């Protein structure tokens, strides 16, 4: 399998009214929706703010991007390359040992080596953290099945 990107976050608190897995699922779905909305308007600053201050993304090429400043630069370059139409669908979420994680399916249109637009699809695992200003990605591990 070819790895696409890694981004994630650790979960530290859960609302009192819902079960733990439901809390993580709701947070994961909210972050996924905001990720797709920010991607649609190609707002690199807003993309980086979805991560913790020390958030990590492993890019499609395998390069590790650490911290919000580096994430802003990564997303600027990603959008300039023609990447668009990102969609995340959270399929599963759990709370384990105080950390939240979710499994999602993703698709994105991005240029291939020849500059032609292609649809890339795969799955990812994300870890989340709740901070004073809300939920954030801490780490994500996406992958693309081999064809």
Wavefront OBJ file of the C-alpha trace (Angstrom):
o trace
v 0.000 0.000 0.000
v 1.155 3.494 -0.779
v 0.898 5.857 2.165
v -0.683 9.254 1.411
v -0.566 11.376 4.525
v -0.362 11.226 8.260
v -2.146 13.597 10.548
v -3.609 13.124 13.990
v -4.569 14.284 17.430
v -5.126 12.992 21.000
v -8.477 13.224 22.802
v -8.477 14.213 26.482
v -12.077 15.097 27.415
v -15.602 13.907 26.566
v -19.031 15.495 27.039
v -21.068 14.005 29.881
v -24.281 13.212 27.999
v -23.064 10.804 25.329
v -21.092 7.560 25.504
v -17.325 7.758 24.969
v -17.335 6.256 21.472
v -20.195 8.550 20.428
v -18.263 11.578 21.718
v -15.206 10.661 19.655
v -17.375 9.903 16.604
v -19.092 13.310 16.839
v -15.730 15.101 17.227
v -14.213 13.156 14.318
v -17.173 13.941 12.046
v -17.038 17.643 12.969
v -13.292 17.836 12.233
v -13.750 15.945 8.961
v -16.470 18.383 7.841
v -14.313 21.388 8.737
v -11.287 19.840 7.010
v -13.280 19.398 3.796
v -14.752 22.924 4.035
v -11.296 24.485 4.542
v -9.899 22.372 1.690
v -12.721 23.534 -0.612
v -11.807 27.200 -0.105
v -8.077 26.340 -0.059
v -7.402 28.138 3.221
v -3.968 26.942 4.367
v -4.129 28.898 7.652
v -7.489 27.338 8.560
v -6.179 23.874 7.635
v -3.232 24.254 10.004
v -5.507 25.412 12.837
v -7.297 22.053 12.689
v -4.109 20.517 14.127
v -2.643 20.869 17.603
v 0.277 23.328 17.844
v 2.602 20.322 17.522
v 0.377 18.440 15.047
v 1.982 16.094 12.542
v 1.124 15.275 8.938
v 2.871 12.653 6.855
v 2.463 13.904 3.291
v 1.643 11.695 0.299
v 5.373 11.606 -0.502
v 6.182 10.440 3.030
v 7.671 13.739 4.186
v 6.840 14.468 7.821
v 5.482 17.952 8.473
v 5.590 19.106 12.115
v 3.860 22.103 13.676
v 1.343 24.644 12.470
v 3.830 26.910 10.664
v 5.126 24.053 8.548
v 1.562 22.843 7.951
v 0.558 26.245 6.546
v 3.421 26.073 4.046
v 2.584 22.470 3.129
v -1.074 23.278 2.411
v -0.149 26.371 0.375
v 2.006 24.169 -1.851
v -0.611 21.411 -1.939
v -3.320 23.818 -3.111
v -0.969 25.455 -5.628
v -0.340 21.994 -7.126
v -4.021 21.713 -8.048
v -5.269 19.440 -5.247
v -9.020 19.925 -4.720
v -12.346 18.279 -3.848
v -11.271 16.545 -0.650
v -13.896 14.376 1.066
v -13.597 12.560 4.389
v -16.183 10.058 5.613
v -15.700 8.889 9.202
v -16.721 5.247 9.476
v -15.673 4.292 12.999
v -14.464 5.988 16.181
v -13.379 4.793 19.629
v -12.082 5.931 22.991
v -9.212 3.916 24.391
v -6.958 4.760 27.325
v -8.038 8.406 27.221
v -7.220 8.850 23.519
v -9.674 9.143 20.654
v -9.129 7.638 17.256
v -11.207 7.244 14.125
v -11.086 5.363 10.857
v -12.182 7.265 7.756
v -12.368 6.908 4.001
v -11.014 9.792 1.906
v -10.898 10.930 -1.687
v -9.173 13.890 -3.295
v -8.490 15.132 -6.816
v -4.812 15.839 -7.329
v -2.369 15.992 -10.211
v -0.280 12.929 -11.076
v 3.365 13.052 -12.239
v 2.190 14.124 -15.724
v 0.077 16.945 -14.290
v -3.186 15.182 -15.124
v -5.932 15.295 -12.515
v -6.607 11.974 -10.864
v -8.908 10.832 -8.081
v -7.013 9.313 -5.177
v -8.932 7.266 -2.599
v -7.922 5.438 0.539
v -8.433 5.070 4.260
v -6.892 6.802 7.229
v -6.594 6.508 10.962
v -6.633 9.771 12.930
v -5.879 10.467 16.586
v -7.508 13.506 18.225
v -6.801 15.822 21.163
v -9.195 18.153 22.931
v -7.532 21.463 23.838
v -8.971 24.588 25.494
v -9.985 25.884 22.043
v -11.642 22.633 20.882
v -10.844 19.387 19.090
v -7.748 19.074 16.885
v -5.882 16.507 14.845
v -2.714 15.253 16.496
v -1.712 12.558 14.013
v -3.228 10.859 10.925
v -2.107 7.782 9.006
v -3.671 7.564 5.539
v -2.978 4.895 2.962
v -3.962 4.134 -0.628
v -4.560 0.526 -1.702
v -2.310 -0.700 -4.500
v -4.029 -1.129 -7.861
l 1 2 3 4 5 6 7 8 9 10 11 12 13 14 15 16 17 18 19 20 21 22 23 24 25 26 27 28 29 30 31 32 33 34 35 36 37 38 39 40 41 42 43 44 45 46 47 48 49 50 51 52 53 54 55 56 57 58 59 60 61 62 63 64 65 66 67 68 69 70 71 72 73 74 75 76 77 78 79 80 81 82 83 84 85 86 87 88 89 90 91 92 93 94 95 96 97 98 99 100 101 102 103 104 105 106 107 108 109 110 111 112 113 114 115 116 117 118 119 120 121 122 123 124 125 126 127 128 129 130 131 132 133 134 135 136 137 138 139 140 141 142 143 144 145 146 147
